[in-house]
C-alpha cells in the first residue's frame, strides 16, 4: 500500500482550497470525505506521477488521461450543473447540504 503522510494531505488541501477560493467554490466541508479524496489524489500522484482524480479510471492513453488531472477538465461544468464536481471535492459555496450524501466512494482503501 502506498504511504500518505499527514503533511502531504495538509499541503495539498491548502493548495486545493486556494484554487477553490480563487474560482468561487469551496472544498467539501465533510473532513472525512475531503481527506479520502485528497488521499486518492496523492496515491495517484505517487502511482502515475500525475494527480489523477480518484473517481475516474486511468486508461493509459495520455491524451485522454490528461483531462483527469485534478482539477479535472469537467469540474467547473459539473459544479455549475450539479453543485459539486463528480468526486465531490469541489462545491458551490451555497450548495453544500449536510443532509445530502457529501461523502465519496473513495473512503475505503486509503
Kinemage of the C-alpha trace (Angstrom):
@kinemage 1
@onewidth
@group {chain A} dominant
@subgroup {mainchain}
@vectorlist {calphas} color= white
{ca unk a 1} P 0.000 0.000 0.000
{ca unk a 2} L 1.237 3.486 -0.821
{ca unk a 3} L 2.004 5.530 2.279
{ca unk a 4} L 0.495 9.014 2.512
{ca unk a 5} L 1.755 11.337 5.236
{ca unk a 6} L -0.437 13.794 7.116
{ca unk a 7} L 1.852 16.610 5.978
{ca unk a 8} L 1.200 15.708 2.326
{ca unk a 9} L -2.547 15.802 2.912
{ca unk a 10} L -2.380 19.235 4.566
{ca unk a 11} L -0.148 20.644 1.809
{ca unk a 12} L -2.428 19.509 -1.000
{ca unk a 13} L -5.538 20.522 0.936
{ca unk a 14} L -4.135 24.065 1.256
{ca unk a 15} L -3.321 24.208 -2.466
{ca unk a 16} L -6.762 22.939 -3.472
{ca unk a 17} L -8.508 25.273 -1.022
{ca unk a 18} L -6.704 28.269 -2.505
{ca unk a 19} L -7.670 27.133 -6.007
{ca unk a 20} L -11.297 26.738 -4.918
{ca unk a 21} L -11.399 30.204 -3.349
{ca unk a 22} L -9.876 31.778 -6.449
{ca unk a 23} L -12.613 30.168 -8.556
{ca unk a 24} L -15.599 30.892 -6.323
{ca unk a 25} L -16.224 27.492 -4.811
{ca unk a 26} L -15.191 25.564 -1.682
{ca unk a 27} L -13.757 22.203 -0.743
{ca unk a 28} L -16.126 19.597 0.649
{ca unk a 29} L -16.686 20.632 4.291
{ca unk a 30} L -17.035 16.959 5.293
{ca unk a 31} L -13.492 16.413 6.576
{ca unk a 32} L -13.560 12.621 6.251
{ca unk a 33} L -14.794 12.737 2.648
{ca unk a 34} L -12.405 15.562 1.709
{ca unk a 35} L -9.389 13.747 3.136
{ca unk a 36} L -10.329 10.483 1.421
{ca unk a 37} L -10.422 12.246 -1.946
{ca unk a 38} L -7.144 14.056 -1.260
{ca unk a 39} L -5.501 10.757 -0.265
{ca unk a 40} L -6.746 9.278 -3.543
{ca unk a 41} L -5.163 12.158 -5.436
{ca unk a 42} L -1.870 11.637 -3.610
{ca unk a 43} L -1.920 7.877 -4.231
{ca unk a 44} L -2.447 8.535 -7.929
{ca unk a 45} L 0.325 11.134 -7.934
{ca unk a 46} L 2.732 8.590 -6.471
{ca unk a 47} L 1.487 5.741 -8.651
{ca unk a 48} L 1.213 7.570 -12.001
{ca unk a 49} L 3.263 10.738 -11.379
{ca unk a 50} L 0.115 12.725 -12.159
{ca unk a 51} L -2.583 13.872 -9.762
{ca unk a 52} L -5.420 11.999 -11.443
{ca unk a 53} L -8.883 12.326 -9.950
{ca unk a 54} L -9.514 9.165 -7.912
{ca unk a 55} L -13.079 8.891 -9.214
{ca unk a 56} L -12.038 8.495 -12.845
{ca unk a 57} L -10.354 5.458 -14.333
{ca unk a 58} L -6.842 5.989 -15.706
{ca unk a 59} L -6.815 4.437 -19.179
{ca unk a 60} L -3.147 4.692 -20.100
{ca unk a 61} L -3.993 6.966 -23.062
{ca unk a 62} L -2.012 10.078 -22.091
{ca unk a 63} L -4.109 12.397 -24.251
{ca unk a 64} L -7.376 11.190 -22.719
{ca unk a 65} L -5.990 10.881 -19.186
{ca unk a 66} L -4.645 14.443 -19.024
{ca unk a 67} L -8.292 15.603 -18.743
{ca unk a 68} L -8.493 13.618 -15.487
{ca unk a 69} L -5.727 15.512 -13.672
{ca unk a 70} L -7.258 17.367 -10.718
{ca unk a 71} L -8.828 19.791 -11.059
{ca unk a 72} L -10.201 17.813 -13.970
{ca unk a 73} L -11.375 19.136 -17.302
{ca unk a 74} L -15.055 18.704 -16.320
{ca unk a 75} L -15.106 20.103 -12.788
{ca unk a 76} L -16.404 23.617 -13.494
{ca unk a 77} L -19.260 22.366 -15.661
{ca unk a 78} L -20.154 19.721 -13.062
{ca unk a 79} L -20.126 22.286 -10.258
{ca unk a 80} L -22.375 24.563 -12.278
{ca unk a 81} L -24.850 21.782 -13.107
{ca unk a 82} L -24.739 19.588 -10.002
{ca unk a 83} L -23.460 21.945 -7.320
{ca unk a 84} L -20.295 19.864 -6.929
{ca unk a 85} L -17.752 18.068 -9.075
{ca unk a 86} L -18.086 14.338 -9.776
{ca unk a 87} L -15.842 13.245 -6.901
{ca unk a 88} L -17.439 15.830 -4.573
{ca unk a 89} L -14.184 17.584 -3.723
{ca unk a 90} L -15.250 20.992 -5.058
{ca unk a 91} L -18.658 22.513 -4.189
{ca unk a 92} L -20.589 25.669 -4.976
{ca unk a 93} L -20.381 27.835 -1.885
{ca unk a 94} L -24.141 27.893 -1.422
{ca unk a 95} L -24.880 24.300 -2.426
{ca unk a 96} L -23.470 22.133 0.345
{ca unk a 97} L -26.318 20.392 2.116
{ca unk a 98} L -25.472 18.372 5.186
{ca unk a 99} L -28.495 16.138 4.576
{ca unk a 100} L -27.196 15.145 1.143
{ca unk a 101} L -24.629 12.394 0.725
{ca unk a 102} L -21.487 14.528 0.660
{ca unk a 103} L -19.169 11.616 1.090
{ca unk a 104} L -17.131 9.904 -1.534
{ca unk a 105} L -16.973 6.269 -2.515
{ca unk a 106} L -13.203 6.522 -2.161
{ca unk a 107} L -13.027 6.418 1.645
{ca unk a 108} L -12.304 2.710 1.627
{ca unk a 109} L -8.777 1.648 0.912
{ca unk a 110} L -6.914 4.893 1.603
